[in-house]
Amino acid sequence: MNNLGALKALYVALGGSAETVANMTLLSEVIAAMANLTLCVAPELPAVTAENDGAVLKVVNGKWAIGTDLTE
């Protein structure tokens, strides 16, 4: 998967519509769409600090939570 494909997949994983990014061919277009989507989902993300370096996000009881690794 190239960078464009990865960003499109991330956009969809964050809750964006696959149709929105399906025909985008420029990284800048996908990045702009990602920025707009991030503004919508950012309030749902947990606050982080330097102490969380290396942590991953996971869903716990329907909400984002900070985890320590992908196998939790």
CHARMM-style PDB file with segment names, atoms N, HN, CA, C and O in Angstrom:
ATOM      1  N   MET     1       0.859  -1.171   0.000  1.00  0.00      PROA
ATOM      2  CA  MET     1       0.000   0.000   0.000  1.00  0.00      PROA
ATOM      3  C   MET     1       0.902   1.230   0.000  1.00  0.00      PROA
ATOM      4  O   MET     1       1.877   1.290   0.749  1.00  0.00      PROA
ATOM      5  N   ASN     2       0.582   2.193  -0.825  1.00  0.00      PROA
ATOM      6  HN  ASN     2      -0.211   2.145  -1.434  1.00  0.00      PROA
ATOM      7  CA  ASN     2       1.363   3.425  -0.861  1.00  0.00      PROA
ATOM      8  C   ASN     2       0.815   4.436   0.147  1.00  0.00      PROA
ATOM      9  O   ASN     2      -0.181   4.176   0.822  1.00  0.00      PROA
ATOM     10  N   ASN     3       1.469   5.578   0.238  1.00  0.00      PROA
ATOM     11  HN  ASN     3       2.278   5.789  -0.311  1.00  0.00      PROA
ATOM     12  CA  ASN     3       1.058   6.600   1.218  1.00  0.00      PROA
ATOM     13  C   ASN     3      -0.370   7.074   0.987  1.00  0.00      PROA
ATOM     14  O   ASN     3      -1.122   7.266   1.942  1.00  0.00      PROA
ATOM     15  N   LEU     4      -0.747   7.262  -0.267  1.00  0.00      PROA
ATOM     16  HN  LEU     4      -0.136   7.106  -1.043  1.00  0.00      PROA
ATOM     17  CA  LEU     4      -2.098   7.725  -0.572  1.00  0.00      PROA
ATOM     18  C   LEU     4      -3.127   6.693  -0.112  1.00  0.00      PROA
ATOM     19  O   LEU     4      -4.134   7.039   0.505  1.00  0.00      PROA
ATOM     20  N   GLY     5      -2.862   5.435  -0.417  1.00  0.00      PROA
ATOM     21  HN  GLY     5      -2.044   5.154  -0.919  1.00  0.00      PROA
ATOM     22  CA  GLY     5      -3.772   4.374   0.002  1.00  0.00      PROA
ATOM     23  C   GLY     5      -3.857   4.257   1.508  1.00  0.00      PROA
ATOM     24  O   GLY     5      -4.933   4.022   2.059  1.00  0.00      PROA
ATOM     25  N   ALA     6      -2.727   4.420   2.175  1.00  0.00      PROA
ATOM     26  HN  ALA     6      -1.853   4.611   1.727  1.00  0.00      PROA
ATOM     27  CA  ALA     6      -2.705   4.345   3.636  1.00  0.00      PROA
ATOM     28  C   ALA     6      -3.517   5.475   4.250  1.00  0.00      PROA
ATOM     29  O   ALA     6      -4.269   5.253   5.200  1.00  0.00      PROA
ATOM     30  N   LEU     7      -3.375   6.676   3.723  1.00  0.00      PROA
ATOM     31  HN  LEU     7      -2.764   6.856   2.952  1.00  0.00      PROA
ATOM     32  CA  LEU     7      -4.145   7.803   4.250  1.00  0.00      PROA
ATOM     33  C   LEU     7      -5.633   7.621   4.003  1.00  0.00      PROA
ATOM     34  O   LEU     7      -6.452   7.957   4.859  1.00  0.00      PROA
ATOM     35  N   LYS     8      -5.989   7.091   2.839  1.00  0.00      PROA
ATOM     36  HN  LYS     8      -5.324   6.819   2.144  1.00  0.00      PROA
ATOM     37  CA  LYS     8      -7.398   6.829   2.550  1.00  0.00      PROA
ATOM     38  C   LYS     8      -7.955   5.808   3.538  1.00  0.00      PROA
ATOM     39  O   LYS     8      -9.061   5.972   4.053  1.00  0.00      PROA
ATOM     40  N   ALA     9      -7.188   4.759   3.799  1.00  0.00      PROA
ATOM     41  HN  ALA     9      -6.289   4.626   3.381  1.00  0.00      PROA
ATOM     42  CA  ALA     9      -7.630   3.732   4.742  1.00  0.00      PROA
ATOM     43  C   ALA     9      -7.784   4.310   6.147  1.00  0.00      PROA
ATOM     44  O   ALA     9      -8.739   3.988   6.852  1.00  0.00      PROA
ATOM     45  N   LEU    10      -6.851   5.158   6.549  1.00  0.00      PROA
ATOM     46  HN  LEU    10      -6.074   5.420   5.976  1.00  0.00      PROA
ATOM     47  CA  LEU    10      -6.943   5.792   7.862  1.00  0.00      PROA
ATOM     48  C   LEU    10      -8.164   6.694   7.937  1.00  0.00      PROA
ATOM     49  O   LEU    10      -8.860   6.716   8.952  1.00  0.00      PROA
ATOM     50  N   TYR    11      -8.428   7.441   6.865  1.00  0.00      PROA
ATOM     51  HN  TYR    11      -7.863   7.423   6.041  1.00  0.00      PROA
ATOM     52  CA  TYR    11      -9.602   8.311   6.810  1.00  0.00      PROA
ATOM     53  C   TYR    11     -10.867   7.499   7.072  1.00  0.00      PROA
ATOM     54  O   TYR    11     -11.718   7.902   7.865  1.00  0.00      PROA
ATOM     55  N   VAL    12     -10.985   6.363   6.407  1.00  0.00      PROA
ATOM     56  HN  VAL    12     -10.294   6.035   5.762  1.00  0.00      PROA
ATOM     57  CA  VAL    12     -12.167   5.508   6.575  1.00  0.00      PROA
ATOM     58  C   VAL    12     -12.186   4.905   7.981  1.00  0.00      PROA
ATOM     59  O   VAL    12     -13.249   4.813   8.595  1.00  0.00      PROA
ATOM     60  N   ALA    13     -11.032   4.497   8.495  1.00  0.00      PROA
ATOM     61  HN  ALA    13     -10.168   4.572   7.997  1.00  0.00      PROA
ATOM     62  CA  ALA    13     -10.968   3.920   9.838  1.00  0.00      PROA
ATOM     63  C   ALA    13     -11.396   4.914  10.907  1.00  0.00      PROA
ATOM     64  O   ALA    13     -11.940   4.532  11.943  1.00  0.00      PROA
ATOM     65  N   LEU    14     -11.146   6.190  10.648  1.00  0.00      PROA
ATOM     66  HN  LEU    14     -10.705   6.501   9.807  1.00  0.00      PROA
ATOM     67  CA  LEU    14     -11.551   7.226  11.596  1.00  0.00      PROA
ATOM     68  C   LEU    14     -13.021   7.599  11.471  1.00  0.00      PROA
ATOM     69  O   LEU    14     -13.513   8.446  12.217  1.00  0.00      PROA
ATOM     70  N   GLY    15     -13.723   6.973  10.534  1.00  0.00      PROA
ATOM     71  HN  GLY    15     -13.323   6.285   9.928  1.00  0.00      PROA
ATOM     72  CA  GLY    15     -15.150   7.216  10.408  1.00  0.00      PROA
ATOM     73  C   GLY    15     -15.564   7.984   9.183  1.00  0.00      PROA
ATOM     74  O   GLY    15     -16.748   8.268   9.000  1.00  0.00      PROA
ATOM     75  N   GLY    16     -14.609   8.327   8.333  1.00  0.00      PROA
ATOM     76  HN  GLY    16     -13.648   8.096   8.481  1.00  0.00      PROA
ATOM     77  CA  GLY    16     -14.937   9.025   7.098  1.00  0.00      PROA
ATOM     78  C   GLY    16     -15.512   8.072   6.067  1.00  0.00      PROA
ATOM     79  O   GLY    16     -15.348   6.856   6.172  1.00  0.00      PROA
ATOM     80  N   SER    17     -16.177   8.622   5.083  1.00  0.00      PROA
ATOM     81  HN  SER    17     -16.310   9.610   4.997  1.00  0.00      PROA
ATOM     82  CA  SER    17     -16.791   7.820   4.041  1.00  0.00      PROA
ATOM     83  C   SER    17     -15.765   7.440   2.976  1.00  0.00      PROA
ATOM     84  O   SER    17     -15.003   8.284   2.505  1.00  0.00      PROA
ATOM     85  N   ALA    18     -15.756   6.168   2.605  1.00  0.00      PROA
ATOM     86  HN  ALA    18     -16.376   5.482   2.987  1.00  0.00      PROA
ATOM     87  CA  ALA    18     -14.859   5.704   1.545  1.00  0.00      PROA
ATOM     88  C   ALA    18     -15.181   6.405   0.234  1.00  0.00      PROA
ATOM     89  O   ALA    18     -14.287   6.639  -0.579  1.00  0.00      PROA
ATOM     90  N   GLU    19     -16.442   6.742   0.021  1.00  0.00      PROA
ATOM     91  HN  GLU    19     -17.168   6.552   0.682  1.00  0.00      PROA
ATOM     92  CA  GLU    19     -16.845   7.434  -1.203  1.00  0.00      PROA
ATOM     93  C   GLU    19     -16.216   8.825  -1.296  1.00  0.00      PROA
ATOM     94  O   GLU    19     -15.919   9.305  -2.391  1.00  0.00      PROA
ATOM     95  N   THR    20     -16.018   9.461  -0.158  1.00  0.00      PROA
ATOM     96  HN  THR    20     -16.259   9.072   0.731  1.00  0.00      PROA
ATOM     97  CA  THR    20     -15.442  10.803  -0.138  1.00  0.00      PROA
ATOM     98  C   THR    20     -14.033  10.813  -0.703  1.00  0.00      PROA
ATOM     99  O   THR    20     -13.662  11.735  -1.429  1.00  0.00      PROA
ATOM    100  N   VAL    21     -13.248   9.804  -0.379  1.00  0.00      PROA
ATOM    101  HN  VAL    21     -13.549   9.055   0.211  1.00  0.00      PROA
ATOM    102  CA  VAL    21     -11.842   9.778  -0.793  1.00  0.00      PROA
ATOM    103  C   VAL    21     -11.562   8.854  -1.971  1.00  0.00      PROA
ATOM    104  O   VAL    21     -10.428   8.786  -2.444  1.00  0.00      PROA
ATOM    105  N   ALA    22     -12.578   8.143  -2.449  1.00  0.00      PROA
ATOM    106  HN  ALA    22     -13.499   8.198  -2.064  1.00  0.00      PROA
ATOM    107  CA  ALA    22     -12.374   7.145  -3.503  1.00  0.00      PROA
ATOM    108  C   ALA    22     -11.701   7.711  -4.744  1.00  0.00      PROA
ATOM    109  O   ALA    22     -10.825   7.059  -5.312  1.00  0.00      PROA
ATOM    110  N   ASN    23     -12.079   8.886  -5.173  1.00  0.00      PROA
ATOM    111  HN  ASN    23     -12.790   9.415  -4.712  1.00  0.00      PROA
ATOM    112  CA  ASN    23     -11.547   9.446  -6.417  1.00  0.00      PROA
ATOM    113  C   ASN    23     -10.439  10.467  -6.203  1.00  0.00      PROA
ATOM    114  O   ASN    23     -10.003  11.106  -7.161  1.00  0.00      PROA
ATOM    115  N   MET    24      -9.979  10.632  -4.984  1.00  0.00      PROA
ATOM    116  HN  MET    24     -10.333  10.113  -4.206  1.00  0.00      PROA
ATOM    117  CA  MET    24      -8.887  11.570  -4.716  1.00  0.00      PROA
ATOM    118  C   MET    24      -7.573  10.940  -5.161  1.00  0.00      PROA
ATOM    119  O   MET    24      -7.297   9.777  -4.868  1.00  0.00      PROA
ATOM    120  N   THR    25      -6.772  11.723  -5.869  1.00  0.00      PROA
ATOM    121  HN  THR    25      -6.997  12.668  -6.107  1.00  0.00      PROA
ATOM    122  CA  THR    25      -5.504  11.204  -6.377  1.00  0.00      PROA
ATOM    123  C   THR    25      -4.304  11.971  -5.839  1.00  0.00      PROA
ATOM    124  O   THR    25      -3.162  11.568  -6.063  1.00  0.00      PROA
ATOM    125  N   LEU    26      -4.543  13.050  -5.145  1.00  0.00      PROA
ATOM    126  HN  LEU    26      -5.471  13.377  -4.963  1.00  0.00      PROA
ATOM    127  CA  LEU    26      -3.456  13.856  -4.607  1.00  0.00      PROA
ATOM    128  C   LEU    26      -3.402  13.718  -3.089  1.00  0.00      PROA
ATOM    129  O   LEU    26      -4.431  13.747  -2.414  1.00  0.00      PROA
ATOM    130  N   LEU    27      -2.196  13.569  -2.565  1.00  0.00      PROA
ATOM    131  HN  LEU    27      -1.359  13.545  -3.113  1.00  0.00      PROA
ATOM    132  CA  LEU    27      -2.038  13.496  -1.112  1.00  0.00      PROA
ATOM    133  C   LEU    27      -2.638  14.715  -0.436  1.00  0.00      PROA
ATOM    134  O   LEU    27      -3.251  14.602   0.626  1.00  0.00      PROA
ATOM    135  N   SER    28      -2.464  15.880  -1.045  1.00  0.00      PROA
ATOM    136  HN  SER    28      -1.967  15.972  -1.908  1.00  0.00      PROA
ATOM    137  CA  SER    28      -2.972  17.109  -0.428  1.00  0.00      PROA
ATOM    138  C   SER    28      -4.488  17.072  -0.269  1.00  0.00      PROA
ATOM    139  O   SER    28      -5.016  17.607   0.706  1.00  0.00      PROA
ATOM    140  N   GLU    29      -5.195  16.450  -1.210  1.00  0.00      PROA
ATOM    141  HN  GLU    29      -4.766  16.016  -2.002  1.00  0.00      PROA
ATOM    142  CA  GLU    29      -6.652  16.337  -1.106  1.00  0.00      PROA
ATOM    143  C   GLU    29      -7.045  15.454   0.080  1.00  0.00      PROA
ATOM    144  O   GLU    29      -7.947  15.788   0.848  1.00  0.00      PROA
ATOM    145  N   VAL    30      -6.362  14.340   0.213  1.00  0.00      PROA
ATOM    146  HN  VAL    30      -5.628  14.068  -0.411  1.00  0.00      PROA
ATOM    147  CA  VAL    30      -6.682  13.419   1.301  1.00  0.00      PROA
ATOM    148  C   VAL    30      -6.288  14.031   2.640  1.00  0.00      PROA
ATOM    149  O   VAL    30      -7.001  13.875   3.631  1.00  0.00      PROA
ATOM    150  N   ILE    31      -5.166  14.719   2.670  1.00  0.00      PROA
ATOM    151  HN  ILE    31      -4.587  14.846   1.865  1.00  0.00      PROA
ATOM    152  CA  ILE    31      -4.740  15.371   3.911  1.00  0.00      PROA
ATOM    153  C   ILE    31      -5.749  16.434   4.330  1.00  0.00      PROA
ATOM    154  O   ILE    31      -6.051  16.564   5.516  1.00  0.00      PROA
ATOM    155  N   ALA    32      -6.271  17.193   3.376  1.00  0.00      PROA
ATOM    156  HN  ALA    32      -6.025  17.088   2.413  1.00  0.00      PROA
ATOM    157  CA  ALA    32      -7.287  18.210   3.687  1.00  0.00      PROA
ATOM    158  C   ALA    32      -8.556  17.545   4.220  1.00  0.00      PROA
ATOM    159  O   ALA    32      -9.155  18.029   5.181  1.00  0.00      PROA
ATOM    160  N   ALA    33      -8.962  16.448   3.602  1.00  0.00      PROA
ATOM    161  HN  ALA    33      -8.476  16.055   2.822  1.00  0.00      PROA
ATOM    162  CA  ALA    33     -10.144  15.723   4.073  1.00  0.00      PROA
ATOM    163  C   ALA    33      -9.905  15.175   5.474  1.00  0.00      PROA
ATOM    164  O   ALA    33     -10.795  15.201   6.324  1.00  0.00      PROA
ATOM    165  N   MET    34      -8.678  14.674   5.706  1.00  0.00      PROA
ATOM    166  HN  MET    34      -7.955  14.653   5.015  1.00  0.00      PROA
ATOM    167  CA  MET    34      -8.318  14.136   7.017  1.00  0.00      PROA
ATOM    168  C   MET    34      -8.373  15.240   8.077  1.00  0.00      PROA
ATOM    169  O   MET    34      -8.848  15.011   9.189  1.00  0.00      PROA
ATOM    170  N   ALA    35      -7.892  16.425   7.733  1.00  0.00      PROA
ATOM    171  HN  ALA    35      -7.506  16.611   6.829  1.00  0.00      PROA
ATOM    172  CA  ALA    35      -7.907  17.539   8.685  1.00  0.00      PROA
ATOM    173  C   ALA    35      -9.343  17.896   9.065  1.00  0.00      PROA
ATOM    174  O   ALA    35      -9.635  18.151  10.233  1.00  0.00      PROA
ATOM    175  N   ASN    36     -10.228  17.915   8.085  1.00  0.00      PROA
ATOM    176  HN  ASN    36      -9.991  17.708   7.135  1.00  0.00      PROA
ATOM    177  CA  ASN    36     -11.635  18.218   8.369  1.00  0.00      PROA
ATOM    178  C   ASN    36     -12.267  17.142   9.230  1.00  0.00      PROA
ATOM    179  O   ASN    36     -13.021  17.449  10.154  1.00  0.00      PROA
ATOM    180  N   LEU    37     -11.971  15.893   8.939  1.00  0.00      PROA
ATOM    181  HN  LEU    37     -11.358  15.644   8.188  1.00  0.00      PROA
ATOM    182  CA  LEU    37     -12.514  14.792   9.728  1.00  0.00      PROA
ATOM    183  C   LEU    37     -11.977  14.828  11.151  1.00  0.00      PROA
ATOM    184  O   LEU    37     -12.716  14.585  12.105  1.00  0.00      PROA
ATOM    185  N   THR    38     -10.703  15.129  11.294  1.00  0.00      PROA
ATOM    186  HN  THR    38     -10.103  15.326  10.519  1.00  0.00      PROA
ATOM    187  CA  THR    38     -10.075  15.177  12.613  1.00  0.00      PROA
ATOM    188  C   THR    38     -10.745  16.204  13.504  1.00  0.00      PROA
ATOM    189  O   THR    38     -10.883  15.985  14.708  1.00  0.00      PROA
ATOM    190  N   LEU    39     -11.159  17.310  12.934  1.00  0.00      PROA
ATOM    191  HN  LEU    39     -11.047  17.488  11.957  1.00  0.00      PROA
ATOM    192  CA  LEU    39     -11.865  18.328  13.719  1.00  0.00      PROA
ATOM    193  C   LEU    39     -13.158  17.771  14.287  1.00  0.00      PROA
ATOM    194  O   LEU    39     -13.599  18.173  15.364  1.00  0.00      PROA
ATOM    195  N   CYS    40     -13.763  16.842  13.555  1.00  0.00      PROA
ATOM    196  HN  CYS    40     -13.405  16.515  12.680  1.00  0.00      PROA
ATOM    197  CA  CYS    40     -15.021  16.256  14.007  1.00  0.00      PROA
ATOM    198  C   CYS    40     -14.815  15.195  15.080  1.00  0.00      PROA
ATOM    199  O   CYS    40     -15.615  15.091  16.010  1.00  0.00      PROA
ATOM    200  N   VAL    41     -13.749  14.406  14.961  1.00  0.00      PROA
ATOM    201  HN  VAL    41     -13.098  14.490  14.206  1.00  0.00      PROA
ATOM    202  CA  VAL    41     -13.551  13.302  15.902  1.00  0.00      PROA
ATOM    203  C   VAL    41     -12.629  13.651  17.054  1.00  0.00      PROA
ATOM    204  O   VAL    41     -12.584  12.922  18.045  1.00  0.00      PROA
ATOM    205  N   ALA    42     -11.899  14.740  16.949  1.00  0.00      PROA
ATOM    206  HN  ALA    42     -11.936  15.332  16.144  1.00  0.00      PROA
ATOM    207  CA  ALA    42     -10.926  15.097  17.985  1.00  0.00      PROA
ATOM    208  C   ALA    42     -11.533  15.164  19.384  1.00  0.00      PROA
ATOM    209  O   ALA    42     -10.887  14.713  20.329  1.00  0.00      PROA
ATOM    210  N   PRO    43     -12.736  15.702  19.567  1.00  0.00      PROA
ATOM    211  CA  PRO    43     -13.287  15.750  20.929  1.00  0.00      PROA
ATOM    212  C   PRO    43     -13.459  14.366  21.550  1.00  0.00      PROA
ATOM    213  O   PRO    43     -13.505  14.250  22.775  1.00  0.00      PROA
ATOM    214  N   GLU    44     -13.553  13.308  20.732  1.00  0.00      PROA
ATOM    215  HN  GLU    44     -13.515  13.402  19.737  1.00  0.00      PROA
ATOM    216  CA  GLU    44     -13.734  11.966  21.253  1.00  0.00      PROA
ATOM    217  C   GLU    44     -12.416  11.315  21.657  1.00  0.00      PROA
ATOM    218  O   GLU    44     -12.422  10.317  22.378  1.00  0.00      PROA
ATOM    219  N   LEU    45     -11.295  11.853  21.211  1.00  0.00      PROA
ATOM    220  HN  LEU    45     -11.289  12.664  20.625  1.00  0.00      PROA
ATOM    221  CA  LEU    45     -10.008  11.246  21.498  1.00  0.00      PROA
ATOM    222  C   LEU    45      -9.535  11.640  22.893  1.00  0.00      PROA
ATOM    223  O   LEU    45      -9.764  12.768  23.330  1.00  0.00      PROA
ATOM    224  N   PRO    46      -8.882  10.722  23.589  1.00  0.00      PROA
ATOM    225  CA  PRO    46      -8.403  11.056  24.933  1.00  0.00      PROA
ATOM    226  C   PRO    46      -7.242  12.043  24.886  1.00  0.00      PROA
ATOM    227  O   PRO    46      -6.473  12.061  23.925  1.00  0.00      PROA
ATOM    228  N   ALA    47      -7.121  12.847  25.908  1.00  0.00      PROA
ATOM    229  HN  ALA    47      -7.746  12.833  26.688  1.00  0.00      PROA
ATOM    230  CA  ALA    47      -5.994  13.773  26.006  1.00  0.00      PROA
ATOM    231  C   ALA    47      -4.727  12.953  26.227  1.00  0.00      PROA
ATOM    232  O   ALA    47      -4.754  11.925  26.903  1.00  0.00      PROA
ATOM    233  N   VAL    48      -3.624  13.413  25.655  1.00  0.00      PROA
ATOM    234  HN  VAL    48      -3.603  14.248  25.105  1.00  0.00      PROA
ATOM    235  CA  VAL    48      -2.363  12.690  25.803  1.00  0.00      PROA
ATOM    236  C   VAL    48      -1.259  13.638  26.242  1.00  0.00      PROA
ATOM    237  O   VAL    48      -1.342  14.851  26.051  1.00  0.00      PROA
ATOM    238  N   THR    49      -0.215  13.050  26.840  1.00  0.00      PROA
ATOM    239  HN  THR    49      -0.148  12.064  26.995  1.00  0.00      PROA
ATOM    240  CA  THR    49       0.971  13.802  27.230  1.00  0.00      PROA
ATOM    241  C   THR    49       2.191  12.992  26.801  1.00  0.00      PROA
ATOM    242  O   THR    49       2.054  11.912  26.228  1.00  0.00      PROA
ATOM    243  N   ALA    50       3.364  13.508  27.076  1.00  0.00      PROA
ATOM    244  HN  ALA    50       3.476  14.386  27.542  1.00  0.00      PROA
ATOM    245  CA  ALA    50       4.603  12.802  26.740  1.00  0.00      PROA
ATOM    246  C   ALA    50       4.671  11.443  27.433  1.00  0.00      PROA
ATOM    247  O   ALA    50       5.344  10.535  26.946  1.00  0.00      PROA
ATOM    248  N   GLU    51       3.987  11.296  28.554  1.00  0.00      PROA
ATOM    249  HN  GLU    51       3.440  12.034  28.949  1.00  0.00      PROA
ATOM    250  CA  GLU    51       3.954  10.010  29.246  1.00  0.00      PROA
ATOM    251  C   GLU    51       3.329   8.911  28.396  1.00  0.00      PROA
ATOM    252  O   GLU    51       3.578   7.726  28.620  1.00  0.00      PROA
ATOM    253  N   ASN    52       2.510   9.312  27.413  1.00  0.00      PROA
ATOM    254  HN  ASN    52       2.308  10.275  27.232  1.00  0.00      PROA
ATOM    255  CA  ASN    52       1.827   8.347  26.565  1.00  0.00      PROA
ATOM    256  C   ASN    52       2.626   7.967  25.320  1.00  0.00      PROA
ATOM    257  O   ASN    52       2.124   7.223  24.477  1.00  0.00      PROA
ATOM    258  N   ASP    53       3.858   8.459  25.188  1.00  0.00      PROA
ATOM    259  HN  ASP    53       4.265   9.063  25.873  1.00  0.00      PROA
ATOM    260  CA  ASP    53       4.682   8.119  24.023  1.00  0.00      PROA
ATOM    261  C   ASP    53       4.748   6.604  23.873  1.00  0.00      PROA
ATOM    262  O   ASP    53       5.034   5.888  24.832  1.00  0.00      PROA
ATOM    263  N   GLY    54       4.483   6.128  22.674  1.00  0.00      PROA
ATOM    264  HN  GLY    54       4.250   6.710  21.894  1.00  0.00      PROA
ATOM    265  CA  GLY    54       4.524   4.699  22.394  1.00  0.00      PROA
ATOM    266  C   GLY    54       3.216   3.978  22.645  1.00  0.00      PROA
ATOM    267  O   GLY    54       3.092   2.800  22.309  1.00  0.00      PROA
ATOM    268  N   ALA    55       2.234   4.654  23.228  1.00  0.00      PROA
ATOM    269  HN  ALA    55       2.334   5.611  23.500  1.00  0.00      PROA
ATOM    270  CA  ALA    55       0.943   4.026  23.502  1.00  0.00      PROA
ATOM    271  C   ALA    55       0.123   3.944  22.216  1.00  0.00      PROA
ATOM    272  O   ALA    55       0.418   4.634  21.240  1.00  0.00      PROA
ATOM    273  N   VAL    56      -0.880   3.119  22.220  1.00  0.00      PROA
ATOM    274  HN  VAL    56      -1.119   2.558  23.012  1.00  0.00      PROA
ATOM    275  CA  VAL    56      -1.798   2.974  21.098  1.00  0.00      PROA
ATOM    276  C   VAL    56      -3.212   3.249  21.585  1.00  0.00      PROA
ATOM    277  O   VAL    56      -3.492   3.181  22.782  1.00  0.00      PROA
ATOM    278  N   LEU    57      -4.101   3.558  20.647  1.00  0.00      PROA
ATOM    279  HN  LEU    57      -3.874   3.613  19.675  1.00  0.00      PROA
ATOM    280  CA  LEU    57      -5.505   3.744  21.002  1.00  0.00      PROA
ATOM    281  C   LEU    57      -6.249   2.435  20.823  1.00  0.00      PROA
ATOM    282  O   LEU    57      -5.961   1.661  19.910  1.00  0.00      PROA
ATOM    283  N   LYS    58      -7.199   2.198  21.693  1.00  0.00      PROA
ATOM    284  HN  LYS    58      -7.433   2.827  22.435  1.00  0.00      PROA
ATOM    285  CA  LYS    58      -8.084   1.047  21.560  1.00  0.00      PROA
ATOM    286  C   LYS    58      -9.472   1.489  22.001  1.00  0.00      PROA
ATOM    287  O   LYS    58      -9.623   2.531  22.639  1.00  0.00      PROA
ATOM    288  N   VAL    59     -10.459   0.718  21.670  1.00  0.00      PROA
ATOM    289  HN  VAL    59     -10.336  -0.128  21.151  1.00  0.00      PROA
ATOM    290  CA  VAL    59     -11.830   1.043  22.059  1.00  0.00      PROA
ATOM    291  C   VAL    59     -12.204   0.208  23.275  1.00  0.00      PROA
ATOM    292  O   VAL    59     -12.074  -1.016  23.268  1.00  0.00      PROA
ATOM    293  N   VAL    60     -12.669   0.884  24.315  1.00  0.00      PROA
ATOM    294  HN  VAL    60     -12.774   1.878  24.321  1.00  0.00      PROA
ATOM    295  CA  VAL    60     -13.110   0.231  25.535  1.00  0.00      PROA
ATOM    296  C   VAL    60     -14.495   0.782  25.869  1.00  0.00      PROA
ATOM    297  O   VAL    60     -14.667   1.987  26.053  1.00  0.00      PROA
ATOM    298  N   ASN    61     -15.463  -0.100  25.942  1.00  0.00      PROA
ATOM    299  HN  ASN    61     -15.323  -1.079  25.793  1.00  0.00      PROA
ATOM    300  CA  ASN    61     -16.845   0.304  26.237  1.00  0.00      PROA
ATOM    301  C   ASN    61     -17.343   1.398  25.293  1.00  0.00      PROA
ATOM    302  O   ASN    61     -18.041   2.324  25.707  1.00  0.00      PROA
ATOM    303  N   GLY    62     -16.970   1.272  24.010  1.00  0.00      PROA
ATOM    304  HN  GLY    62     -16.403   0.520  23.674  1.00  0.00      PROA
ATOM    305  CA  GLY    62     -17.458   2.208  23.002  1.00  0.00      PROA
ATOM    306  C   GLY    62     -16.767   3.553  22.970  1.00  0.00      PROA
ATOM    307  O   GLY    62     -17.236   4.465  22.288  1.00  0.00      PROA
ATOM    308  N   LYS    63     -15.649   3.705  23.698  1.00  0.00      PROA
ATOM    309  HN  LYS    63     -15.268   2.964  24.252  1.00  0.00      PROA
ATOM    310  CA  LYS    63     -14.915   4.970  23.713  1.00  0.00      PROA
ATOM    311  C   LYS    63     -13.435   4.695  23.499  1.00  0.00      PROA
ATOM    312  O   LYS    63     -12.940   3.617  23.826  1.00  0.00      PROA
ATOM    313  N   TRP    64     -12.729   5.686  22.945  1.00  0.00      PROA
ATOM    314  HN  TRP    64     -13.131   6.562  22.679  1.00  0.00      PROA
ATOM    315  CA  TRP    64     -11.286   5.556  22.754  1.00  0.00      PROA
ATOM    316  C   TRP    64     -10.584   5.584  24.099  1.00  0.00      PROA
ATOM    317  O   TRP    64     -10.924   6.374  24.981  1.00  0.00      PROA
ATOM    318  N   ALA    65      -9.604   4.712  24.239  1.00  0.00      PROA
ATOM    319  HN  ALA    65      -9.328   4.071  23.523  1.00  0.00      PROA
ATOM    320  CA  ALA    65      -8.796   4.659  25.459  1.00  0.00      PROA
ATOM    321  C   ALA    65      -7.345   4.432  25.054  1.00  0.00      PROA
ATOM    322  O   ALA    65      -7.074   3.871  23.992  1.00  0.00      PROA
ATOM    323  N   ILE    66      -6.425   4.862  25.888  1.00  0.00      PROA
ATOM    324  HN  ILE    66      -6.645   5.318  26.751  1.00  0.00      PROA
ATOM    325  CA  ILE    66      -5.007   4.671  25.613  1.00  0.00      PROA
ATOM    326  C   ILE    66      -4.587   3.299  26.110  1.00  0.00      PROA
ATOM    327  O   ILE    66      -4.815   2.944  27.266  1.00  0.00      PROA
ATOM    328  N   GLY    67      -3.963   2.527  25.208  1.00  0.00      PROA
ATOM    329  HN  GLY    67      -3.778   2.815  24.269  1.00  0.00      PROA
ATOM    330  CA  GLY    67      -3.456   1.206  25.557  1.00  0.00      PROA
ATOM    331  C   GLY    67      -1.948   1.222  25.567  1.00  0.00      PROA
ATOM    332  O   GLY    67      -1.329   2.248  25.287  1.00  0.00      PROA
ATOM    333  N   THR    68      -1.362   0.102  25.883  1.00  0.00      PROA
ATOM    334  HN  THR    68      -1.865  -0.732  26.110  1.00  0.00      PROA
ATOM    335  CA  THR    68       0.097   0.035  25.909  1.00  0.00      PROA
ATOM    336  C   THR    68       0.670  -0.733  24.728  1.00  0.00      PROA
ATOM    337  O   THR    68       1.814  -0.498  24.339  1.00  0.00      PROA
ATOM    338  N   ASP    69      -0.108  -1.653  24.146  1.00  0.00      PROA
ATOM    339  HN  ASP    69      -1.038  -1.844  24.461  1.00  0.00      PROA
ATOM    340  CA  ASP    69       0.372  -2.346  22.959  1.00  0.00      PROA
ATOM    341  C   ASP    69      -0.826  -2.877  22.171  1.00  0.00      PROA
ATOM    342  O   ASP    69      -1.964  -2.816  22.635  1.00  0.00      PROA
ATOM    343  N   LEU    70      -0.553  -3.398  20.978  1.00  0.00      PROA
ATOM    344  HN  LEU    70       0.372  -3.449  20.601  1.00  0.00      PROA
ATOM    345  CA  LEU    70      -1.620  -3.836  20.092  1.00  0.00      PROA
ATOM    346  C   LEU    70      -2.237  -5.170  20.492  1.00  0.00      PROA
ATOM    347  O   LEU    70      -3.259  -5.563  19.929  1.00  0.00      PROA
ATOM    348  N   THR    71      -1.648  -5.868  21.442  1.00  0.00      PROA
ATOM    349  HN  THR    71      -0.818  -5.549  21.900  1.00  0.00      PROA
ATOM    350  CA  THR    71      -2.164  -7.177  21.816  1.00  0.00      PROA
ATOM    351  C   THR    71      -3.091  -7.138  23.018  1.00  0.00      PROA
ATOM    352  O   THR    71      -3.611  -8.175  23.429  1.00  0.00      PROA
ATOM    353  N   GLU    72      -3.304  -5.965  23.587  1.00  0.00      PROA
ATOM    354  HN  GLU    72      -2.881  -5.123  23.253  1.00  0.00      PROA
ATOM    355  CA  GLU    72      -4.183  -5.865  24.763  1.00  0.00      PROA
ATOM    356  C   GLU    72      -5.613  -6.172  24.387  1.00  0.00      PROA
ATOM    357  OT1 GLU    72      -6.497  -6.138  25.243  1.00  0.00      PROA
TER     358      GLU     72
END
